[in-house]
């Protein structure tokens, strides 16, 4: 059965929420991260549900310990039903870990999925409930060549060149 234009639009808006979330995390823009969730959202990243504020309070200091993160979105499945939707987003996340405790600098790579209950309220799709499902993780020794001499390095803040191009 062909999907309606409204369903396709909803799917696009839901996928955009996920892209903004990953960009917000990688650029350390926690206002953008917060904007992806309804204020009363619940996030399950392990032992208990967290509010959006509790999640940011937990995630921000942890993310600041890495010198770089990249959350790459792969497969996305979105099922829309009126003003609600279920979405599953596959993610590969790279975390550059500085040397510490006798462990040399390395990449921590995690393969996981976000299972999201989405709701459209006041015309805006946002996450109402999120469960993080971890499929695998590993530590990878670093053999990083860094950016070439003519390449522009990325930054994890508002000074990233991508912001100047907007």
Secondary structure, 3 states (H helix, E strand, C coil): CCCCHHHHHHHHHHHHHHHHHHHHHHCCCHHHHHHCEEEEEEEECCCCEECHHHHHHHHHHHHHCEEEEEEEEEEEEEEEECCEEEEEEEEEEEEEECCECCECCEEEEEEEEEEEEEEEECCEEEEEEEEEEEEEEEEEECCCCCCCCCCCCCCCCCCCHHHHCC
